[in-house]
Amino acid sequence: MTSIRSRLQHRLNPLHVYCRLRSLGMAHRPAVMVSSCWERALYRHILS
């Protein structure tokens, strides 16, 4: 059984965020920009 932390780590992963944005119809460049901002601003601080 997976822990809550590992589930969050997967769901909040910048690559996962990018893939979800693309599947929702966002173009490549904006999705890259959002996911890289997500990584720099939040992801590193949330799960470090």
Phi and psi restraints in degrees (range 20) as a CNS / XPLOR table:
assign (resid 1 and name C) (resid 2 and name N)
       (resid 2 and name CA) (resid 2 and name C) 1.0 -87.6 20.0 2
assign (resid 2 and name N) (resid 2 and name CA)
       (resid 2 and name C) (resid 3 and name N) 1.0 150.5 20.0 2
assign (resid 2 and name C) (resid 3 and name N)
       (resid 3 and name CA) (resid 3 and name C) 1.0 -83.6 20.0 2
assign (resid 3 and name N) (resid 3 and name CA)
       (resid 3 and name C) (resid 4 and name N) 1.0 163.9 20.0 2
assign (resid 3 and name C) (resid 4 and name N)
       (resid 4 and name CA) (resid 4 and name C) 1.0 -61.5 20.0 2
assign (resid 4 and name N) (resid 4 and name CA)
       (resid 4 and name C) (resid 5 and name N) 1.0 -40.0 20.0 2
assign (resid 4 and name C) (resid 5 and name N)
       (resid 5 and name CA) (resid 5 and name C) 1.0 -60.2 20.0 2
assign (resid 5 and name N) (resid 5 and name CA)
       (resid 5 and name C) (resid 6 and name N) 1.0 -44.4 20.0 2
assign (resid 5 and name C) (resid 6 and name N)
       (resid 6 and name CA) (resid 6 and name C) 1.0 -68.5 20.0 2
assign (resid 6 and name N) (resid 6 and name CA)
       (resid 6 and name C) (resid 7 and name N) 1.0 -34.7 20.0 2
assign (resid 6 and name C) (resid 7 and name N)
       (resid 7 and name CA) (resid 7 and name C) 1.0 -64.6 20.0 2
assign (resid 7 and name N) (resid 7 and name CA)
       (resid 7 and name C) (resid 8 and name N) 1.0 -45.5 20.0 2
assign (resid 7 and name C) (resid 8 and name N)
       (resid 8 and name CA) (resid 8 and name C) 1.0 -63.5 20.0 2
assign (resid 8 and name N) (resid 8 and name CA)
       (resid 8 and name C) (resid 9 and name N) 1.0 -40.9 20.0 2
assign (resid 8 and name C) (resid 9 and name N)
       (resid 9 and name CA) (resid 9 and name C) 1.0 -60.6 20.0 2
assign (resid 9 and name N) (resid 9 and name CA)
       (resid 9 and name C) (resid 10 and name N) 1.0 -38.7 20.0 2
assign (resid 9 and name C) (resid 10 and name N)
       (resid 10 and name CA) (resid 10 and name C) 1.0 -71.0 20.0 2
assign (resid 10 and name N) (resid 10 and name CA)
       (resid 10 and name C) (resid 11 and name N) 1.0 -49.2 20.0 2
assign (resid 10 and name C) (resid 11 and name N)
       (resid 11 and name CA) (resid 11 and name C) 1.0 -65.5 20.0 2
assign (resid 11 and name N) (resid 11 and name CA)
       (resid 11 and name C) (resid 12 and name N) 1.0 -32.5 20.0 2
assign (resid 11 and name C) (resid 12 and name N)
       (resid 12 and name CA) (resid 12 and name C) 1.0 -94.2 20.0 2
assign (resid 12 and name N) (resid 12 and name CA)
       (resid 12 and name C) (resid 13 and name N) 1.0 0.7 20.0 2
assign (resid 12 and name C) (resid 13 and name N)
       (resid 13 and name CA) (resid 13 and name C) 1.0 -60.9 20.0 2
assign (resid 13 and name N) (resid 13 and name CA)
       (resid 13 and name C) (resid 14 and name N) 1.0 134.4 20.0 2
assign (resid 13 and name C) (resid 14 and name N)
       (resid 14 and name CA) (resid 14 and name C) 1.0 -57.1 20.0 2
assign (resid 14 and name N) (resid 14 and name CA)
       (resid 14 and name C) (resid 15 and name N) 1.0 -35.4 20.0 2
assign (resid 14 and name C) (resid 15 and name N)
       (resid 15 and name CA) (resid 15 and name C) 1.0 -67.7 20.0 2
assign (resid 15 and name N) (resid 15 and name CA)
       (resid 15 and name C) (resid 16 and name N) 1.0 -38.8 20.0 2
assign (resid 15 and name C) (resid 16 and name N)
       (resid 16 and name CA) (resid 16 and name C) 1.0 -64.4 20.0 2
assign (resid 16 and name N) (resid 16 and name CA)
       (resid 16 and name C) (resid 17 and name N) 1.0 -42.4 20.0 2
assign (resid 16 and name C) (resid 17 and name N)
       (resid 17 and name CA) (resid 17 and name C) 1.0 -59.9 20.0 2
assign (resid 17 and name N) (resid 17 and name CA)
       (resid 17 and name C) (resid 18 and name N) 1.0 -45.5 20.0 2
assign (resid 17 and name C) (resid 18 and name N)
       (resid 18 and name CA) (resid 18 and name C) 1.0 -58.1 20.0 2
assign (resid 18 and name N) (resid 18 and name CA)
       (resid 18 and name C) (resid 19 and name N) 1.0 -47.8 20.0 2
assign (resid 18 and name C) (resid 19 and name N)
       (resid 19 and name CA) (resid 19 and name C) 1.0 -62.3 20.0 2
assign (resid 19 and name N) (resid 19 and name CA)
       (resid 19 and name C) (resid 20 and name N) 1.0 -39.2 20.0 2
assign (resid 19 and name C) (resid 20 and name N)
       (resid 20 and name CA) (resid 20 and name C) 1.0 -67.3 20.0 2
assign (resid 20 and name N) (resid 20 and name CA)
       (resid 20 and name C) (resid 21 and name N) 1.0 -39.6 20.0 2
assign (resid 20 and name C) (resid 21 and name N)
       (resid 21 and name CA) (resid 21 and name C) 1.0 -63.2 20.0 2
assign (resid 21 and name N) (resid 21 and name CA)
       (resid 21 and name C) (resid 22 and name N) 1.0 -42.4 20.0 2
assign (resid 21 and name C) (resid 22 and name N)
       (resid 22 and name CA) (resid 22 and name C) 1.0 -64.6 20.0 2
assign (resid 22 and name N) (resid 22 and name CA)
       (resid 22 and name C) (resid 23 and name N) 1.0 -39.9 20.0 2
assign (resid 22 and name C) (resid 23 and name N)
       (resid 23 and name CA) (resid 23 and name C) 1.0 -69.4 20.0 2
assign (resid 23 and name N) (resid 23 and name CA)
       (resid 23 and name C) (resid 24 and name N) 1.0 -21.4 20.0 2
assign (resid 23 and name C) (resid 24 and name N)
       (resid 24 and name CA) (resid 24 and name C) 1.0 -84.7 20.0 2
assign (resid 24 and name N) (resid 24 and name CA)
       (resid 24 and name C) (resid 25 and name N) 1.0 -3.4 20.0 2
assign (resid 24 and name C) (resid 25 and name N)
       (resid 25 and name CA) (resid 25 and name C) 1.0 104.2 20.0 2
assign (resid 25 and name N) (resid 25 and name CA)
       (resid 25 and name C) (resid 26 and name N) 1.0 6.5 20.0 2
assign (resid 25 and name C) (resid 26 and name N)
       (resid 26 and name CA) (resid 26 and name C) 1.0 -75.3 20.0 2
assign (resid 26 and name N) (resid 26 and name CA)
       (resid 26 and name C) (resid 27 and name N) 1.0 142.6 20.0 2
assign (resid 26 and name C) (resid 27 and name N)
       (resid 27 and name CA) (resid 27 and name C) 1.0 -67.2 20.0 2
assign (resid 27 and name N) (resid 27 and name CA)
       (resid 27 and name C) (resid 28 and name N) 1.0 163.1 20.0 2
assign (resid 27 and name C) (resid 28 and name N)
       (resid 28 and name CA) (resid 28 and name C) 1.0 -58.5 20.0 2
assign (resid 28 and name N) (resid 28 and name CA)
       (resid 28 and name C) (resid 29 and name N) 1.0 -54.4 20.0 2
assign (resid 28 and name C) (resid 29 and name N)
       (resid 29 and name CA) (resid 29 and name C) 1.0 -59.8 20.0 2
assign (resid 29 and name N) (resid 29 and name CA)
       (resid 29 and name C) (resid 30 and name N) 1.0 -49.8 20.0 2
assign (resid 29 and name C) (resid 30 and name N)
       (resid 30 and name CA) (resid 30 and name C) 1.0 -63.1 20.0 2
assign (resid 30 and name N) (resid 30 and name CA)
       (resid 30 and name C) (resid 31 and name N) 1.0 -35.8 20.0 2
assign (resid 30 and name C) (resid 31 and name N)
       (resid 31 and name CA) (resid 31 and name C) 1.0 -65.5 20.0 2
assign (resid 31 and name N) (resid 31 and name CA)
       (resid 31 and name C) (resid 32 and name N) 1.0 -39.3 20.0 2
assign (resid 31 and name C) (resid 32 and name N)
       (resid 32 and name CA) (resid 32 and name C) 1.0 -64.4 20.0 2
assign (resid 32 and name N) (resid 32 and name CA)
       (resid 32 and name C) (resid 33 and name N) 1.0 -43.4 20.0 2
assign (resid 32 and name C) (resid 33 and name N)
       (resid 33 and name CA) (resid 33 and name C) 1.0 -64.2 20.0 2
assign (resid 33 and name N) (resid 33 and name CA)
       (resid 33 and name C) (resid 34 and name N) 1.0 -44.3 20.0 2
assign (resid 33 and name C) (resid 34 and name N)
       (resid 34 and name CA) (resid 34 and name C) 1.0 -64.7 20.0 2
assign (resid 34 and name N) (resid 34 and name CA)
       (resid 34 and name C) (resid 35 and name N) 1.0 -45.9 20.0 2
assign (resid 34 and name C) (resid 35 and name N)
       (resid 35 and name CA) (resid 35 and name C) 1.0 -69.2 20.0 2
assign (resid 35 and name N) (resid 35 and name CA)
       (resid 35 and name C) (resid 36 and name N) 1.0 -33.3 20.0 2
assign (resid 35 and name C) (resid 36 and name N)
       (resid 36 and name CA) (resid 36 and name C) 1.0 -72.2 20.0 2
assign (resid 36 and name N) (resid 36 and name CA)
       (resid 36 and name C) (resid 37 and name N) 1.0 -37.2 20.0 2
assign (resid 36 and name C) (resid 37 and name N)
       (resid 37 and name CA) (resid 37 and name C) 1.0 -64.7 20.0 2
assign (resid 37 and name N) (resid 37 and name CA)
       (resid 37 and name C) (resid 38 and name N) 1.0 -40.4 20.0 2
assign (resid 37 and name C) (resid 38 and name N)
       (resid 38 and name CA) (resid 38 and name C) 1.0 -58.1 20.0 2
assign (resid 38 and name N) (resid 38 and name CA)
       (resid 38 and name C) (resid 39 and name N) 1.0 -44.9 20.0 2
assign (resid 38 and name C) (resid 39 and name N)
       (resid 39 and name CA) (resid 39 and name C) 1.0 -64.7 20.0 2
assign (resid 39 and name N) (resid 39 and name CA)
       (resid 39 and name C) (resid 40 and name N) 1.0 -47.3 20.0 2
assign (resid 39 and name C) (resid 40 and name N)
       (resid 40 and name CA) (resid 40 and name C) 1.0 -70.1 20.0 2
assign (resid 40 and name N) (resid 40 and name CA)
       (resid 40 and name C) (resid 41 and name N) 1.0 -39.9 20.0 2
assign (resid 40 and name C) (resid 41 and name N)
       (resid 41 and name CA) (resid 41 and name C) 1.0 -83.5 20.0 2
assign (resid 41 and name N) (resid 41 and name CA)
       (resid 41 and name C) (resid 42 and name N) 1.0 -39.3 20.0 2
assign (resid 41 and name C) (resid 42 and name N)
       (resid 42 and name CA) (resid 42 and name C) 1.0 -123.0 20.0 2
assign (resid 42 and name N) (resid 42 and name CA)
       (resid 42 and name C) (resid 43 and name N) 1.0 -49.7 20.0 2
assign (resid 42 and name C) (resid 43 and name N)
       (resid 43 and name CA) (resid 43 and name C) 1.0 -56.6 20.0 2
assign (resid 43 and name N) (resid 43 and name CA)
       (resid 43 and name C) (resid 44 and name N) 1.0 -46.9 20.0 2
assign (resid 43 and name C) (resid 44 and name N)
       (resid 44 and name CA) (resid 44 and name C) 1.0 -62.6 20.0 2
assign (resid 44 and name N) (resid 44 and name CA)
       (resid 44 and name C) (resid 45 and name N) 1.0 -32.4 20.0 2
assign (resid 44 and name C) (resid 45 and name N)
       (resid 45 and name CA) (resid 45 and name C) 1.0 -85.0 20.0 2
assign (resid 45 and name N) (resid 45 and name CA)
       (resid 45 and name C) (resid 46 and name N) 1.0 -31.3 20.0 2
assign (resid 45 and name C) (resid 46 and name N)
       (resid 46 and name CA) (resid 46 and name C) 1.0 -70.1 20.0 2
assign (resid 46 and name N) (resid 46 and name CA)
       (resid 46 and name C) (resid 47 and name N) 1.0 -47.0 20.0 2
assign (resid 46 and name C) (resid 47 and name N)
       (resid 47 and name CA) (resid 47 and name C) 1.0 -108.2 20.0 2
assign (resid 47 and name N) (resid 47 and name CA)
       (resid 47 and name C) (resid 48 and name N) 1.0 20.6 20.0 2
